[in-house]
Amino acid sequence: MIKEYNGKTHGSQSHILANDFIQIIVYYEIPEGKREEIKEKFDDFVRNERRSYSNSHRQ
């Protein structure tokens, strides 16, 4: 998604959580004027992924 707008991504591992998940911090650079559009798309993507993950791990 970010590359689609000729942007760049950077990331770093923050720490390992108690449930053995890794917390990753992602930074991105995008052209001026596209920030809100990409942020909305990214937030929607993360929201959908979390929902999918939660649904697939219900007992």
Order of alpha helices (4+ residues) and beta strands (2+ residues): beta-beta-alpha
